[in-house]
Amino acid sequence: MKSFLSALFLPFLLVSCTVLQPVEDKSVNYLLDSAVPERPITGASPSVAIASPALPGYLDRQQLVSRSAGGELLMNPNHLWGEPLDSGIARVTAANLGRLENSLNIQPVKSFVTLDYQSLLELRITRFEPDATGHVVLECTWKLQPVNGPVAPTRAFTTRVPLAADPLGLQTGRVQAMNEALARLARQIAKSL
């Protein structure tokens, strides 16, 4: 009886040992970060809330996206954002503007408990990825809307940042270029504060 049970379960055990082996996770997670030099921040003004930026559907995903010369979208399932891209853009924009303006009160809108900010920064990203020429392209519109006051004008912004060589095949050069593009945007916005 034991030999019969062994013969019956032996193939199952062999298959389960090969099929149920752990799979190595080869994914790499990335975060955007401020490219504006860090400094002690002591001021409380201006008080600006950064709204969650509007992203085109093709960028609103966990994978890092690139675009070929023919418009083909390229996504690698192993290179992922560590947070939603819109949250990362809002967080980094707040950090950049806070450092540029010496204000502790420039934060993503969800960090404010009440409407105790003077202006709301609205961003609409239309493009934010590497192109076929080796540059990260950031195209967007932005508006610094006062809480009390007339409707502010919408302004366009475009920048191209060259990608640094990345010999290991990672996306660190791309993320650094994206960080620099967001710093350039923050410098432009800071002129209106």
Secondary structure, DSSP 8 states (H G I E B T S, - for coil): -HHHHHHHHHHHHHHHHHHT-------EEE-----S------B--S-EEE---B--TTTSSSEEEEE-TTS-EEEEEEEEESS-HHHHHHHHHHHHHHHHHTBTTEEEGGG-SSS--SEEEEEEEEEEEE-TTSEEEEEEEEEEEESSSS----EEEEEEEE----TTS-SHHHHHHHHHHHHHHHHHHHTT-
